[in-house]
């Protein structure tokens, strides 16, 4: 048995059966618990995180905008080390 992850914008990524170990199962369970919860997940607010999010600042007042309205381009996101 094997599986795959389907991405909204870039196709799919196959998951071979050898990758489905206890660590993988633990991570899947962790994210399923977040999706299943009635409490929203904690926000991680940063240029790097917000640059991947398609939620607007109207819906997320904490959002760090990484889009420069004057140039019409994304600002460089700082990636925390």
Rosetta constraint file for C-alpha pairs under 8 A:
AtomPair CA 1 CA 16 HARMONIC 7.87 0.50
AtomPair CA 1 CA 17 HARMONIC 5.88 0.50
AtomPair CA 2 CA 14 HARMONIC 7.72 0.50
AtomPair CA 2 CA 15 HARMONIC 5.96 0.50
AtomPair CA 2 CA 16 HARMONIC 5.03 0.50
AtomPair CA 2 CA 17 HARMONIC 4.77 0.50
AtomPair CA 3 CA 14 HARMONIC 6.03 0.50
AtomPair CA 3 CA 15 HARMONIC 5.03 0.50
AtomPair CA 3 CA 16 HARMONIC 6.61 0.50
AtomPair CA 3 CA 17 HARMONIC 7.53 0.50
AtomPair CA 4 CA 12 HARMONIC 6.47 0.50
AtomPair CA 4 CA 13 HARMONIC 5.39 0.50
AtomPair CA 4 CA 14 HARMONIC 4.16 0.50
AtomPair CA 4 CA 15 HARMONIC 5.00 0.50
AtomPair CA 5 CA 12 HARMONIC 5.49 0.50
AtomPair CA 5 CA 13 HARMONIC 5.21 0.50
AtomPair CA 5 CA 14 HARMONIC 6.48 0.50
AtomPair CA 5 CA 15 HARMONIC 7.38 0.50
AtomPair CA 6 CA 11 HARMONIC 5.96 0.50
AtomPair CA 6 CA 12 HARMONIC 4.36 0.50
AtomPair CA 6 CA 13 HARMONIC 6.59 0.50
AtomPair CA 7 CA 11 HARMONIC 5.33 0.50
AtomPair CA 7 CA 12 HARMONIC 5.71 0.50
AtomPair CA 7 CA 13 HARMONIC 7.92 0.50
AtomPair CA 15 CA 19 HARMONIC 6.47 0.50
AtomPair CA 15 CA 20 HARMONIC 7.77 0.50
AtomPair CA 16 CA 20 HARMONIC 7.34 0.50
AtomPair CA 19 CA 24 HARMONIC 7.09 0.50
AtomPair CA 20 CA 24 HARMONIC 5.49 0.50
AtomPair CA 20 CA 25 HARMONIC 6.57 0.50
AtomPair CA 21 CA 25 HARMONIC 6.27 0.50
AtomPair CA 22 CA 26 HARMONIC 6.07 0.50
AtomPair CA 23 CA 27 HARMONIC 6.32 0.50
AtomPair CA 24 CA 28 HARMONIC 6.25 0.50
AtomPair CA 25 CA 29 HARMONIC 6.08 0.50
AtomPair CA 26 CA 30 HARMONIC 6.13 0.50
AtomPair CA 27 CA 31 HARMONIC 6.37 0.50
AtomPair CA 28 CA 32 HARMONIC 6.08 0.50
AtomPair CA 29 CA 33 HARMONIC 6.05 0.50
AtomPair CA 30 CA 34 HARMONIC 6.52 0.50
AtomPair CA 31 CA 35 HARMONIC 6.28 0.50
AtomPair CA 32 CA 36 HARMONIC 5.99 0.50
AtomPair CA 33 CA 37 HARMONIC 5.99 0.50
AtomPair CA 34 CA 40 HARMONIC 7.71 0.50
AtomPair CA 34 CA 41 HARMONIC 6.50 0.50
AtomPair CA 44 CA 49 HARMONIC 6.70 0.50
AtomPair CA 45 CA 49 HARMONIC 6.37 0.50
AtomPair CA 45 CA 50 HARMONIC 6.50 0.50
AtomPair CA 45 CA 62 HARMONIC 6.99 0.50
AtomPair CA 45 CA 63 HARMONIC 6.61 0.50
AtomPair CA 45 CA 64 HARMONIC 6.88 0.50
AtomPair CA 46 CA 50 HARMONIC 5.88 0.50
AtomPair CA 46 CA 63 HARMONIC 7.96 0.50
AtomPair CA 46 CA 64 HARMONIC 6.30 0.50
AtomPair CA 46 CA 78 HARMONIC 7.88 0.50
AtomPair CA 47 CA 51 HARMONIC 5.94 0.50
AtomPair CA 47 CA 64 HARMONIC 5.85 0.50
AtomPair CA 47 CA 65 HARMONIC 7.26 0.50
AtomPair CA 47 CA 66 HARMONIC 6.29 0.50
AtomPair CA 47 CA 77 HARMONIC 4.88 0.50
AtomPair CA 47 CA 78 HARMONIC 5.74 0.50
AtomPair CA 47 CA 79 HARMONIC 7.24 0.50
AtomPair CA 48 CA 52 HARMONIC 7.24 0.50
AtomPair CA 48 CA 77 HARMONIC 5.10 0.50
AtomPair CA 48 CA 78 HARMONIC 5.81 0.50
AtomPair CA 48 CA 79 HARMONIC 5.31 0.50
AtomPair CA 48 CA 80 HARMONIC 7.64 0.50
AtomPair CA 49 CA 53 HARMONIC 6.96 0.50
AtomPair CA 50 CA 63 HARMONIC 6.34 0.50
AtomPair CA 50 CA 64 HARMONIC 6.02 0.50
AtomPair CA 50 CA 65 HARMONIC 7.14 0.50
AtomPair CA 50 CA 66 HARMONIC 7.37 0.50
AtomPair CA 51 CA 65 HARMONIC 7.56 0.50
AtomPair CA 51 CA 66 HARMONIC 6.01 0.50
AtomPair CA 51 CA 77 HARMONIC 6.99 0.50
AtomPair CA 55 CA 59 HARMONIC 6.41 0.50
AtomPair CA 55 CA 60 HARMONIC 6.80 0.50
AtomPair CA 56 CA 60 HARMONIC 6.24 0.50
AtomPair CA 56 CA 63 HARMONIC 7.51 0.50
AtomPair CA 57 CA 61 HARMONIC 5.20 0.50
AtomPair CA 57 CA 62 HARMONIC 7.19 0.50
AtomPair CA 57 CA 63 HARMONIC 5.46 0.50
AtomPair CA 57 CA 64 HARMONIC 7.93 0.50
AtomPair CA 57 CA 65 HARMONIC 7.57 0.50
AtomPair CA 66 CA 74 HARMONIC 5.56 0.50
AtomPair CA 66 CA 75 HARMONIC 4.96 0.50
AtomPair CA 66 CA 76 HARMONIC 7.13 0.50
AtomPair CA 66 CA 77 HARMONIC 6.65 0.50
AtomPair CA 67 CA 72 HARMONIC 7.04 0.50
AtomPair CA 67 CA 73 HARMONIC 5.84 0.50
AtomPair CA 67 CA 74 HARMONIC 4.20 0.50
AtomPair CA 67 CA 75 HARMONIC 5.48 0.50
AtomPair CA 68 CA 72 HARMONIC 5.64 0.50
AtomPair CA 68 CA 73 HARMONIC 5.50 0.50
AtomPair CA 68 CA 74 HARMONIC 5.74 0.50
AtomPair CA 68 CA 75 HARMONIC 5.92 0.50
AtomPair CA 69 CA 73 HARMONIC 7.21 0.50
